[in-house]
Amino acid sequence: MSPVHKRVVALVVVHGMGAQRRSETLLQWSEPLLRRLDWLSRGSGGDGVTFERVALAGDSPDEVNARVRFRGDEGAQHEVVLVVTEARWAESFLPLQPGEVFSWGGSFAWRALLRLGVHFSRILWVNPWWRVASAPLVAALWVALFAVGLVLALLFPLLGLLLLVPGLSALVRGVTSGLAEFVGDVAVWTRRPVRAAAMRAVVRDGVRAASVRAALLARAEGVEVDATRVVLLAHSQGATIAAQTLFDSATGEPRTPVDAFVTVGSTLTLLGAPRWTSGRFAGVRAAVAGVRRPGSGSAGSGARFSPVEEWARLNRPPRWLNLWAVWDPFTAGTVSTSMRARELRWREVNGGPATEATGPEEHPVHNTANPFTDHQSYARNTAQVIDPLVRLLTGSALADPAASARSAAHARGVRQLGAGRILALCLALVLLVSPTVPAALDPVVDLFAPGAGQLPAVLRAVVAVVVGIVALWANGSLWRAWVEKVEWAPPGTTARRVWIGGFVLRTVLLGGLWWALGGPAVIPPGWAALAAVVVLVLPQVGRLPRVLPERR
């Protein structure tokens, strides 16, 4: 009987901004991860996943401990003992009062919107095929962001003042409490270094406890120390907290070594390091500019902290994977030692020339093609997020041979999902406001209601809403069927019927939009054909962003 190669891995997951219930982050990541491990194990001739211990209640720390057996690519037998825990920092500090949050929120909103505009403009401008069409979109984006900034700049101080008025405070407290709960953690991190230290302590203690647990499991399993791994996975603001916990020597806190660090939708360049000072742009400068020697400055001093520089200086740095969704509004793509270096790595990700700029492994992913949902959808992205985690945790021994093809098909499917969503919304809007629609619908009105004249405004609104809902439902249903085929079908299985169905739907929506805008009398067929190529063909054949290796 061939020997079994054993490996013990402790995975610590860290949540992002906002309140988190007990075990919420633990289950959010452990369930899809173990499901994928089970599927890949059984596909390789293994026994799948068996649970050793699952603790989600009581006084003991929450934990999911499982064992997976599989046959590696080389034919050898492998066994991975995985223990997943969470570091829940959301309840480790006293939150700010709503009034304090809103007095801070105006300037932060401008900084976040400026960064968001630059990020989305780069996305729209990066592909030469889209540059002519994207120019008006970029202009509209900046106008919209400026309008949102003005509203928020007036809204935050106004809400803070209303909380001081006895008769009005009760009316707005529900709204303000929800807003303060969502963005209050960010305000605490950037402006309250004492409470930020409490957040870091939770992450540090979670990693230490996981290291001890992994060592005990390794001893019980007879596994050598070299086959034991500690992996820290952090999302959103949690990634910023974890990065400073791991790499910032200026805090004076003991270093917390890990074998691998995974940042998912991180806010490293948005939040920076905690500081006592209140300079308006200190957070941006703290994240992307200047130079600081190890050990210089102090926690909260406003001294510059560059996680990439600190990581690259370590004698034995952990492997660092930086995963970010293309349309995630809270992340800004690649990370490096300066704004210029980040830009160079961004261009390389999108097909530009190779660069020597320092940075971790960059994994651009496609989640939902929706800025409102991308940030919370990483754990549901099996092909581009969960599969790389599986390879990391198993040492690449359990690898899907079709992983690259699945990732590309998933990305192109997300692009088509976004194109179909935009077409559905545009068609519903045009049906509602276009002056050419009522006349075009006269024959239909006469068929069902002779002599009724033009379509009444209320009925017209109902038609627009129904068309939009049905189109969005059909688009989403086809997308879910596509994901099921791409991510869970055996290698070599095609999803041709689903793809054809999506192509037909988008063609119908585009044709309906052309008709609603006035047809050939308003838009010549040549321009309509060009729009069809842009909307129907480019999402399928356009260049995809690529994974970059780490450089130190």
C-alpha positions as CSV (number, residue, x, y, z in Angstrom):
1,M,0.0,0.0,0.0
2,S,1.4,3.4,-1.0
3,P,2.0,5.9,1.9
4,V,-0.5,8.6,2.6
5,H,0.8,12.1,2.5
6,K,-0.8,14.0,5.4
7,R,-1.1,17.7,5.8
8,V,-2.7,19.8,8.7
9,V,-4.0,23.2,7.7
10,A,-5.5,25.9,10.0
11,L,-7.6,28.5,8.2
12,V,-8.6,31.7,10.1
13,V,-11.3,33.8,8.4
14,V,-11.7,37.5,9.2
15,H,-14.9,39.4,8.3
16,G,-15.2,42.9,6.8
17,M,-17.1,46.0,7.8
18,G,-20.4,45.9,9.6
19,A,-21.9,43.8,12.4
20,Q,-21.3,40.0,12.2
21,R,-23.2,37.3,14.0
22,R,-21.4,34.4,15.7
23,S,-20.3,31.8,13.1
24,E,-21.5,33.9,10.2
25,T,-18.1,34.4,8.6
26,L,-17.0,30.9,9.5
27,L,-20.0,29.3,7.7
28,Q,-19.8,31.8,4.8
29,W,-16.4,30.4,3.8
30,S,-16.2,26.9,5.3
31,E,-19.4,25.6,3.6
32,P,-18.5,26.4,-0.1
33,L,-14.9,25.4,0.6
34,L,-15.7,22.0,2.0
35,R,-18.4,21.4,-0.7
36,R,-15.7,22.0,-3.4
37,L,-13.2,19.8,-1.5
38,D,-15.7,17.0,-1.3
39,W,-16.6,17.3,-5.0
40,L,-13.0,17.3,-6.2
41,S,-12.0,14.5,-3.8
42,R,-14.7,12.2,-5.1
43,G,-13.8,13.1,-8.6
44,S,-10.3,11.9,-8.0
45,G,-11.3,8.6,-6.5
46,G,-11.1,9.8,-2.9
47,D,-13.6,9.4,0.0
48,G,-14.7,13.0,0.1
49,V,-15.0,15.1,3.3
50,T,-15.7,13.7,6.7
51,F,-16.3,15.9,9.8
52,E,-14.2,15.5,12.9
53,R,-15.7,18.3,15.0
54,V,-18.2,21.1,14.3
55,A,-18.7,23.6,17.2
56,L,-21.0,26.5,16.5
57,A,-22.4,27.1,20.0
58,G,-21.5,27.0,23.6
59,D,-18.5,28.5,25.4
60,S,-15.8,26.9,23.3
61,P,-14.5,28.8,20.2
62,D,-16.4,28.1,17.0
63,E,-14.6,25.6,14.8
64,V,-15.2,23.4,11.8
65,N,-12.7,20.5,11.7
66,A,-12.9,18.2,8.7
67,R,-10.7,15.6,6.9
68,V,-10.5,15.1,3.2
69,R,-8.8,12.1,1.4
70,F,-8.0,12.2,-2.3
71,R,-5.7,10.9,-5.0
72,G,-3.3,13.5,-6.3
73,D,-2.3,14.2,-9.9
74,E,0.8,12.0,-9.4
75,G,-1.4,9.1,-8.2
76,A,-0.3,9.3,-4.6
77,Q,-2.7,9.2,-1.7
78,H,-3.2,12.5,0.2
79,E,-5.1,13.4,3.4
80,V,-5.7,17.0,4.6
81,V,-6.9,17.7,8.1
82,L,-8.5,21.2,7.9
83,V,-9.6,23.3,10.9
84,V,-11.5,26.5,10.1
85,T,-12.0,29.2,12.8
86,E,-13.0,32.9,12.7
87,A,-11.5,36.0,14.2
88,R,-14.6,38.2,14.9
89,W,-13.4,41.7,15.7
90,A,-16.7,43.5,15.3
91,E,-17.6,43.2,19.1
92,S,-14.1,43.9,20.4
93,F,-14.6,47.7,20.8
94,L,-17.1,50.4,21.8
95,P,-18.6,51.8,18.5
96,L,-18.8,55.5,17.8
97,Q,-22.0,57.4,18.4
98,P,-24.0,58.2,15.2
99,G,-23.2,61.9,15.5
100,E,-19.4,61.2,15.6
101,V,-19.7,58.9,12.5
102,F,-21.6,61.6,10.5
103,S,-19.2,64.4,11.4
104,W,-16.4,62.2,9.9
105,G,-18.4,60.8,7.0
106,G,-18.5,63.8,4.7
107,S,-14.8,64.0,4.0
108,F,-14.4,60.2,3.9
109,A,-17.2,60.0,1.3
110,W,-15.4,62.4,-1.1
111,R,-12.2,60.4,-0.8
112,A,-14.0,57.1,-1.4
113,L,-16.0,58.5,-4.4
114,L,-12.8,60.0,-5.9
115,R,-11.1,56.6,-5.6
116,L,-14.2,54.8,-7.0
117,G,-14.3,57.1,-10.0
118,V,-10.7,56.5,-10.9
119,H,-11.1,52.7,-10.5
120,F,-14.2,52.4,-12.6
121,S,-12.8,54.8,-15.2
122,R,-9.8,52.6,-15.6
123,I,-12.0,49.6,-16.0
124,L,-14.1,51.2,-18.8
125,W,-11.0,52.6,-20.5
126,V,-8.7,49.6,-20.3
127,N,-10.0,47.9,-23.5
128,P,-9.2,49.7,-26.8
129,W,-12.4,48.3,-28.3
130,W,-14.5,50.1,-25.7
131,R,-12.7,53.5,-25.5
132,V,-14.9,55.3,-28.0
133,A,-18.1,54.0,-26.5
134,S,-16.8,54.4,-22.9
135,A,-16.0,58.1,-23.1
136,P,-19.6,59.2,-22.5
137,L,-20.0,56.5,-19.9
138,V,-16.9,57.8,-18.0
139,A,-18.2,61.4,-18.2
140,A,-21.6,60.3,-16.9
141,L,-19.9,58.3,-14.1
142,W,-18.0,61.3,-12.9
143,V,-21.2,63.5,-13.0
144,A,-23.1,60.9,-11.0
145,L,-20.3,60.5,-8.4
146,F,-20.1,64.3,-8.0
147,A,-23.8,64.5,-7.5
148,V,-23.7,61.7,-4.9
149,G,-20.8,63.4,-3.2
150,L,-22.7,66.6,-2.9
151,V,-25.7,64.8,-1.5
152,L,-23.6,62.9,1.1
153,A,-21.6,66.0,2.0
154,L,-24.9,67.7,2.9
155,L,-26.6,64.6,4.3
156,F,-24.0,63.5,6.9
157,P,-23.8,66.8,8.8
158,L,-27.6,67.3,8.5
159,L,-28.2,63.9,10.1
160,G,-25.7,64.7,12.8
161,L,-27.6,67.9,13.6
162,L,-31.0,66.3,13.6
163,L,-29.8,63.9,16.3
164,L,-29.4,66.9,18.6
165,V,-33.0,68.1,18.1
166,P,-35.3,66.5,20.7
167,G,-38.4,66.2,18.6
168,L,-36.6,65.0,15.4
169,S,-34.0,62.7,16.9
170,A,-36.4,59.8,17.4
171,L,-37.6,60.1,13.8
172,V,-34.2,59.7,12.2
173,R,-32.6,57.4,14.8
174,G,-33.5,54.2,12.9
175,V,-31.9,55.4,9.7
176,T,-28.9,56.9,11.4
177,S,-28.3,53.7,13.5
178,G,-28.2,51.5,10.4
179,L,-25.8,53.8,8.6
180,A,-23.6,54.2,11.6
181,E,-23.5,50.4,12.1
182,F,-22.4,49.9,8.5
183,V,-19.7,52.6,8.2
184,G,-19.0,53.2,11.9
185,D,-16.3,50.4,11.9
186,V,-14.4,52.3,9.3
187,A,-14.6,55.5,11.3
188,V,-13.3,53.7,14.4
189,W,-10.4,52.2,12.5
190,T,-9.2,55.4,10.9
191,R,-9.7,57.8,13.9
192,R,-9.5,55.7,17.1
193,P,-6.1,53.9,17.3
194,V,-6.9,52.5,20.8
195,R,-9.9,50.7,19.5
196,A,-8.1,49.8,16.3
197,A,-5.5,48.0,18.5
198,A,-8.3,46.0,20.0
199,M,-9.3,44.9,16.5
200,R,-5.7,43.8,15.8
201,A,-5.6,41.9,19.1
202,V,-8.6,39.8,18.0
203,V,-6.9,38.8,14.7
204,R,-3.6,38.2,16.4
205,D,-5.2,36.0,19.1
206,G,-7.2,34.1,16.5
207,V,-4.1,33.3,14.5
208,R,-2.2,32.2,17.6
209,A,-5.0,30.0,18.8
210,A,-5.2,28.4,15.3
211,S,-1.5,27.8,15.3
212,V,-1.7,26.0,18.6
213,R,-4.7,24.0,17.4
214,A,-2.8,23.0,14.2
215,A,0.3,21.9,16.2
216,L,-1.8,19.7,18.5
217,L,-3.6,18.1,15.5
218,A,-0.3,17.6,13.8
219,R,1.1,15.8,16.9
220,A,-2.0,13.6,17.1
221,E,-1.8,12.8,13.4
222,G,1.9,12.2,13.5
223,V,2.5,14.9,10.9
224,E,5.8,16.7,10.7
225,V,6.0,20.5,11.4
226,D,6.8,21.1,7.7
227,A,3.5,19.7,6.7
228,T,1.5,22.1,9.0
229,R,0.2,25.3,7.6
230,V,-1.6,28.4,9.0
231,V,-3.6,30.5,6.5
232,L,-5.2,33.8,7.2
233,L,-8.1,34.9,4.9
234,A,-9.5,38.4,5.4
235,H,-12.2,40.3,3.6
236,S,-12.8,44.0,3.1
237,Q,-11.8,46.0,6.3
238,G,-10.7,42.8,7.9
239,A,-8.0,42.6,5.3
240,T,-6.7,46.1,6.3
241,I,-6.7,45.1,10.0
242,A,-5.0,41.8,9.2
243,A,-2.3,43.4,7.1
244,Q,-1.3,45.8,9.8
245,T,-1.4,42.9,12.4
246,L,1.0,40.9,10.2
247,F,3.3,43.5,8.8
248,D,3.4,46.8,10.7
249,S,6.5,46.9,12.8
250,A,5.7,50.4,14.1
251,T,2.8,49.2,16.3
252,G,5.3,47.7,18.7
253,E,3.1,44.6,18.9
254,P,4.6,41.1,18.5
255,R,4.7,39.7,15.0
256,T,2.1,37.0,14.1
257,P,3.6,34.6,11.5
258,V,1.4,32.8,9.0
259,D,2.3,30.7,6.0
260,A,-0.2,32.3,3.7
261,F,-2.2,35.5,3.6
262,V,-5.3,35.8,1.4
263,T,-6.9,39.3,1.0
264,V,-10.4,39.3,-0.6
265,G,-11.9,42.5,-1.7
266,S,-9.5,44.4,0.6
267,T,-9.7,48.0,1.5
268,L,-6.0,48.5,2.0
269,T,-5.7,51.6,-0.2
270,L,-8.9,53.1,1.0
271,L,-8.5,52.9,4.8
272,G,-4.8,53.0,5.4
273,A,-3.5,52.8,9.0
274,P,-5.1,54.2,12.1
275,R,-3.9,57.7,13.1
276,W,-4.5,60.3,15.8
277,T,-4.3,63.1,13.2
278,S,-7.3,64.2,11.2
279,G,-5.8,65.3,7.9
280,R,-8.4,64.9,5.2
281,F,-6.2,62.9,2.8
282,A,-4.0,61.2,5.5
283,G,-5.7,57.8,4.8
284,V,-4.7,57.9,1.2
285,R,-1.2,59.1,1.8
286,A,-0.8,56.5,4.6
287,A,-1.6,53.7,2.2
288,V,0.2,54.7,-1.1
289,A,2.9,57.3,-0.7
290,G,6.1,58.1,1.1
291,V,8.7,55.8,2.8
292,R,9.0,54.7,6.4
293,R,11.7,52.6,7.9
294,P,10.8,49.5,9.9
295,G,10.3,50.6,13.6
296,S,9.9,54.3,12.8
297,G,6.8,56.1,13.9
298,S,4.2,54.8,16.3
299,A,0.7,53.4,16.1
300,G,-1.7,56.2,15.4
301,S,1.0,58.8,14.6
302,G,-0.1,59.3,11.0
303,A,3.3,57.8,9.8
304,R,3.0,56.1,6.6
305,F,2.3,52.3,6.5
306,S,2.9,50.4,3.3
307,P,1.9,46.7,3.8
308,V,3.5,45.6,0.6
309,E,6.9,47.2,1.5
310,E,6.8,45.6,5.0
311,W,5.8,42.2,3.6
312,A,8.6,42.3,1.0
313,R,11.2,43.2,3.7
314,L,10.5,40.0,5.8
315,N,13.1,37.3,5.7
316,R,10.4,34.7,5.3
317,P,7.3,36.4,4.1
318,P,4.1,34.5,3.8
319,R,2.6,33.7,0.4
320,W,0.1,36.5,-0.3
321,L,-2.8,36.2,-2.6
322,N,-4.8,39.4,-3.4
323,L,-8.2,38.6,-4.9
324,W,-10.4,41.5,-6.1
325,A,-13.5,41.7,-8.2
326,V,-13.5,43.9,-11.2
327,W,-16.7,45.8,-10.2
328,D,-16.1,45.8,-6.5
329,P,-16.4,49.5,-5.4
330,F,-14.5,49.1,-2.2
331,T,-11.3,47.6,-3.5
332,A,-9.1,49.3,-6.1
333,G,-7.5,46.4,-7.8
334,T,-3.8,45.8,-7.5
335,V,-1.7,46.7,-4.5
336,S,2.0,47.7,-4.5
337,T,4.4,50.2,-2.9
338,S,3.2,53.4,-4.6
339,M,0.4,54.7,-6.8
340,R,2.7,54.4,-9.9
341,A,3.7,50.8,-9.0
342,R,0.0,49.9,-8.6
343,E,-0.8,51.4,-12.0
344,L,2.0,49.4,-13.6
345,R,0.7,46.2,-12.1
346,W,-2.8,47.1,-13.1
347,R,-1.7,47.5,-16.7
348,E,0.1,44.2,-16.6
349,V,-3.0,42.4,-15.3
350,N,-4.9,43.8,-18.3
351,G,-2.4,42.7,-20.9
352,G,0.2,45.4,-20.6
353,P,4.0,44.9,-20.5
354,A,5.6,43.0,-17.7
355,T,6.9,45.1,-14.7
356,E,9.2,44.6,-11.8
357,A,6.9,46.5,-9.4
358,T,6.6,44.8,-6.0
359,G,3.4,43.1,-5.1
360,P,1.6,39.9,-4.1
361,E,-0.1,37.4,-6.4
362,E,-2.9,39.3,-8.1
363,H,-6.1,37.4,-8.8
364,P,-8.7,39.6,-10.6
365,V,-12.1,37.8,-10.5
366,H,-15.6,38.3,-11.9
367,N,-18.4,38.0,-9.3
368,T,-21.7,39.4,-10.4
369,A,-20.8,42.4,-12.7
370,N,-22.8,44.5,-10.3
371,P,-21.2,47.2,-8.0
372,F,-24.0,46.7,-5.5
373,T,-23.3,43.0,-4.9
374,D,-19.8,42.3,-6.0
375,H,-18.2,43.1,-2.6
376,Q,-20.3,40.4,-0.7
377,S,-20.2,37.7,-3.4
378,Y,-16.6,36.4,-3.2
379,A,-17.4,33.2,-1.3
380,R,-20.0,32.3,-3.9
381,N,-17.5,32.5,-6.8
382,T,-16.3,28.9,-7.0
383,A,-14.3,29.0,-10.2
384,Q,-12.2,32.0,-9.4
385,V,-12.1,32.3,-5.5
386,I,-12.8,28.9,-4.0
387,D,-10.7,26.9,-6.4
388,P,-7.5,28.9,-5.8
389,L,-8.2,28.4,-2.0
390,V,-8.5,24.7,-2.5
391,R,-5.1,24.6,-4.3
392,L,-3.5,26.7,-1.6
393,L,-4.9,24.6,1.3
394,T,-4.0,21.2,-0.3
395,G,-0.6,22.3,-1.6
396,S,-1.9,22.0,-5.2
397,A,-2.2,18.3,-4.8
398,L,-5.9,18.4,-5.3
399,A,-6.2,20.5,-8.5
400,D,-9.0,20.6,-11.0
401,P,-7.5,19.9,-14.4
402,A,-10.1,22.1,-16.0
403,A,-9.6,25.0,-13.6
404,S,-8.2,27.5,-16.2
405,A,-11.0,26.8,-18.6
406,R,-13.6,27.0,-15.9
407,S,-12.3,30.4,-14.7
408,A,-12.3,31.8,-18.3
409,A,-15.8,30.5,-18.9
410,H,-17.0,31.9,-15.6
411,A,-15.5,35.4,-16.4
412,R,-17.1,35.5,-19.8
413,G,-20.4,34.4,-18.4
414,V,-20.3,37.2,-15.8
415,R,-19.7,39.7,-18.6
416,Q,-22.7,38.4,-20.5
417,L,-24.8,38.6,-17.3
418,G,-23.8,42.2,-17.0
419,A,-24.6,42.9,-20.6
420,G,-28.0,41.3,-20.3
421,R,-28.8,43.2,-17.1
422,I,-27.9,46.6,-18.8
423,L,-30.0,45.7,-21.8
424,A,-33.0,44.8,-19.6
425,L,-32.9,48.0,-17.6
426,C,-32.3,50.2,-20.7
427,L,-35.3,48.6,-22.5
428,A,-37.6,49.1,-19.5
429,L,-36.5,52.7,-19.2
430,V,-36.9,53.5,-22.9
431,L,-40.4,51.8,-22.9
432,L,-41.3,54.2,-20.1
433,V,-40.0,57.5,-21.5
434,S,-39.4,57.2,-25.3
435,P,-41.9,59.3,-27.3
436,T,-41.9,56.8,-30.1
437,V,-43.2,53.9,-28.1
438,P,-46.9,54.9,-27.8
439,A,-47.3,55.3,-31.5
440,A,-45.6,51.9,-32.1
441,L,-48.0,50.3,-29.7
442,D,-51.2,51.7,-31.3
443,P,-51.9,48.5,-33.3
444,V,-51.6,46.4,-30.2
445,V,-54.0,48.8,-28.3
446,D,-56.5,48.7,-31.1
447,L,-56.3,44.9,-31.2
448,F,-57.3,44.5,-27.5
449,A,-59.3,47.8,-27.0
450,P,-60.6,49.2,-30.3
451,G,-61.0,52.9,-30.3
452,A,-59.1,53.4,-27.0
453,G,-56.5,55.6,-28.7
454,Q,-52.9,55.7,-27.4
455,L,-51.6,53.5,-24.6
456,P,-52.5,55.1,-21.2
457,A,-49.6,56.4,-19.2
458,V,-50.3,54.0,-16.2
459,L,-50.6,51.0,-18.5
460,R,-47.4,52.0,-20.2
461,A,-45.6,52.1,-16.9
462,V,-46.9,48.7,-16.1
463,V,-45.7,47.3,-19.4
464,A,-42.2,48.8,-18.8
465,V,-42.0,47.4,-15.3
466,V,-43.2,43.9,-16.4
467,V,-40.8,43.8,-19.3
468,G,-37.9,44.8,-17.1
469,I,-38.7,42.2,-14.4
470,V,-39.2,39.4,-16.8
471,A,-36.0,40.2,-18.7
472,L,-34.0,40.4,-15.5
473,W,-35.5,37.1,-14.2
474,A,-34.7,35.4,-17.5
475,N,-31.2,36.8,-17.6
476,G,-30.5,35.7,-14.0
477,S,-32.0,32.2,-14.5
478,L,-29.8,31.6,-17.5
479,W,-26.8,32.9,-15.6
480,R,-27.4,30.4,-12.7
481,A,-27.8,27.6,-15.2
482,W,-24.5,28.6,-16.8
483,V,-22.7,28.7,-13.4
484,E,-24.0,25.2,-12.5
485,K,-22.7,23.8,-15.8
486,V,-19.3,25.7,-15.7
487,E,-18.4,25.1,-12.1
488,W,-19.9,21.6,-11.3
489,A,-20.0,19.6,-14.6
490,P,-17.2,17.1,-15.3
491,P,-14.3,18.3,-17.5
492,G,-15.2,18.4,-21.2
493,T,-18.9,19.1,-20.5
494,T,-20.2,22.0,-22.6
495,A,-23.0,24.5,-21.8
496,R,-23.8,25.2,-25.4
497,R,-27.6,25.2,-24.9
498,V,-27.4,27.7,-22.0
499,W,-25.1,29.9,-23.9
500,I,-27.4,29.9,-27.0
501,G,-30.3,30.7,-24.8
502,G,-28.5,33.7,-23.3
503,F,-27.4,34.9,-26.7
504,V,-30.9,34.7,-28.0
505,L,-32.2,36.6,-25.0
506,R,-29.7,39.4,-25.4
507,T,-30.4,39.6,-29.1
508,V,-34.1,40.0,-28.4
509,L,-33.5,42.7,-25.8
510,L,-31.2,44.6,-28.1
511,G,-33.7,44.3,-30.9
512,G,-36.5,45.5,-28.6
513,L,-34.4,48.4,-27.5
514,W,-33.7,49.4,-31.1
515,W,-37.4,49.2,-31.9
516,A,-38.3,51.2,-28.8
517,L,-35.9,54.0,-29.8
518,G,-37.5,54.3,-33.2
519,G,-35.9,51.6,-35.3
520,P,-34.2,52.3,-38.6
521,A,-35.9,55.8,-38.8
522,V,-33.8,56.9,-35.9
523,I,-30.8,54.5,-35.7
524,P,-29.5,53.3,-39.1
525,P,-29.0,49.6,-39.5
526,G,-25.2,50.0,-39.8
527,W,-25.0,51.6,-36.4
528,A,-27.4,49.1,-34.9
529,A,-25.2,46.2,-36.3
530,L,-22.1,47.9,-34.7
531,A,-23.9,48.1,-31.3
532,A,-24.8,44.4,-31.7
533,V,-21.2,43.5,-32.1
534,V,-20.2,45.5,-29.1
535,V,-22.9,44.2,-26.8
536,L,-23.2,40.6,-28.1
537,V,-19.7,39.6,-29.3
538,L,-17.1,41.6,-27.3
539,P,-18.1,40.1,-23.8
540,Q,-17.4,36.7,-25.3
541,V,-14.2,37.3,-27.1
542,G,-12.7,40.3,-25.3
543,R,-9.4,40.0,-23.4
544,L,-9.7,38.8,-19.8
545,P,-7.5,40.1,-17.0
546,R,-4.7,37.6,-16.0
547,V,-3.2,36.4,-12.7
548,L,0.1,38.0,-11.8
549,P,2.8,36.2,-9.7
550,E,4.1,37.8,-6.6
551,R,7.2,40.0,-6.9
552,R,9.5,41.0,-4.1
